[in-house]
Amino acid sequence: MLIEAEEDVGLATVYRVLTQFESAGLVSRHHFEGGHSVFELMPDDHHDHMVDVDTNEVIEFVDEEIEARQHAIAGERDYEIIDHSLVLYVRKKR
């Protein structure tokens, strides 16, 4: 829309708006190694991430076995999971 109108928006403005969206609960920010951050619309369901270390591509995945094991580990120690983040740093097999 802005491109079609040939409007120029500074990068600082974009980040300021994204931060406001994050505060409002509209987007979620994920911090990865090397200062790499990604914003995504607030997800309906929990998912984890893989980051390709060669391309910086972020791949979302869900694995019910991993989720169940994490809850079991917490439960065995008399805790419940409130939130968690799992990031796998990966490289394509050659």
ZIKAMO-V234974 format. One record per residue. N is the residue number from 1. RES is the residue in one small letter. PSI is psi in radians with two decimals (* if undefined). OMEGA is omega in radians with two decimals (NA if undefined). Layout:
n:N res:RES psi:PSI omega:OMEGA
n:N res:RES psi:PSI omega:OMEGA
This chain:
n:1 res:m psi:-0.83 omega:3.12
n:2 res:l psi:-0.63 omega:3.13
n:3 res:i psi:-0.76 omega:3.13
n:4 res:e psi:-0.63 omega:3.14
n:5 res:a psi:0.00 omega:-3.13
n:6 res:e psi:0.68 omega:3.09
n:7 res:e psi:2.55 omega:3.12
n:8 res:d psi:2.13 omega:3.13
n:9 res:v psi:2.22 omega:-3.12
n:10 res:g psi:2.67 omega:3.13
n:11 res:l psi:-0.64 omega:3.12
n:12 res:a psi:-0.67 omega:3.11
n:13 res:t psi:-0.75 omega:3.13
n:14 res:v psi:-0.84 omega:-3.13
n:15 res:y psi:-0.64 omega:3.11
n:16 res:r psi:-0.76 omega:3.13
n:17 res:v psi:-0.72 omega:3.10
n:18 res:l psi:-0.69 omega:3.11
n:19 res:t psi:-0.67 omega:3.08
n:20 res:q psi:-0.71 omega:3.08
n:21 res:f psi:-0.68 omega:3.12
n:22 res:e psi:-0.78 omega:3.13
n:23 res:s psi:-0.57 omega:-3.13
n:24 res:a psi:-0.06 omega:3.13
n:25 res:g psi:0.32 omega:-3.14
n:26 res:l psi:-0.52 omega:3.12
n:27 res:v psi:2.82 omega:3.11
n:28 res:s psi:2.39 omega:3.12
n:29 res:r psi:2.33 omega:3.08
n:30 res:h psi:2.22 omega:3.13
n:31 res:h psi:2.23 omega:3.11
n:32 res:f psi:2.95 omega:-3.12
n:33 res:e psi:2.66 omega:3.11
n:34 res:g psi:0.30 omega:3.11
n:35 res:g psi:0.21 omega:-3.11
n:36 res:h psi:2.12 omega:3.10
n:37 res:s psi:2.58 omega:3.10
n:38 res:v psi:2.37 omega:3.03
n:39 res:f psi:2.48 omega:3.02
n:40 res:e psi:2.69 omega:3.07
n:41 res:l psi:2.52 omega:-3.10
n:42 res:m psi:2.04 omega:-3.06
n:43 res:p psi:2.61 omega:3.07
n:44 res:d psi:-0.65 omega:-3.10
n:45 res:d psi:2.69 omega:3.09
n:46 res:h psi:2.47 omega:3.02
n:47 res:h psi:2.83 omega:3.13
n:48 res:d psi:3.11 omega:-3.05
n:49 res:h psi:2.60 omega:2.91
n:50 res:m psi:2.44 omega:3.09
n:51 res:v psi:2.10 omega:3.06
n:52 res:d psi:2.03 omega:-3.04
n:53 res:v psi:-0.29 omega:3.13
n:54 res:d psi:-0.59 omega:-3.06
n:55 res:t psi:-0.18 omega:-3.03
n:56 res:n psi:0.23 omega:3.07
n:57 res:e psi:2.38 omega:3.09
n:58 res:v psi:2.14 omega:-3.08
n:59 res:i psi:2.17 omega:3.11
n:60 res:e psi:2.53 omega:3.04
n:61 res:f psi:2.77 omega:3.05
n:62 res:v psi:2.30 omega:3.08
n:63 res:d psi:1.88 omega:-3.07
n:64 res:e psi:-0.55 omega:3.11
n:65 res:e psi:-0.74 omega:3.10
n:66 res:i psi:-0.79 omega:-3.13
n:67 res:e psi:-0.81 omega:-3.13
n:68 res:a psi:-0.73 omega:-3.12
n:69 res:r psi:-0.72 omega:3.12
n:70 res:q psi:-0.76 omega:3.12
n:71 res:h psi:-0.66 omega:3.11
n:72 res:a psi:-0.76 omega:3.13
n:73 res:i psi:-0.81 omega:3.13
n:74 res:a psi:-0.78 omega:-3.11
n:75 res:g psi:-0.67 omega:3.11
n:76 res:e psi:-0.40 omega:-3.12
n:77 res:r psi:0.21 omega:3.11
n:78 res:d psi:0.65 omega:3.07
n:79 res:y psi:2.82 omega:2.97
n:80 res:e psi:2.53 omega:-3.14
n:81 res:i psi:2.21 omega:3.05
n:82 res:i psi:-0.74 omega:3.12
n:83 res:d psi:2.80 omega:3.04
n:84 res:h psi:2.89 omega:3.12
n:85 res:s psi:2.26 omega:3.09
n:86 res:l psi:2.12 omega:3.10
n:87 res:v psi:2.16 omega:3.06
n:88 res:l psi:2.22 omega:3.07
n:89 res:y psi:2.09 omega:-2.95
n:90 res:v psi:2.87 omega:3.05
n:91 res:r psi:2.44 omega:3.09
n:92 res:k psi:2.42 omega:3.06
n:93 res:k psi:2.50 omega:3.13
n:94 res:r psi:* omega:NA
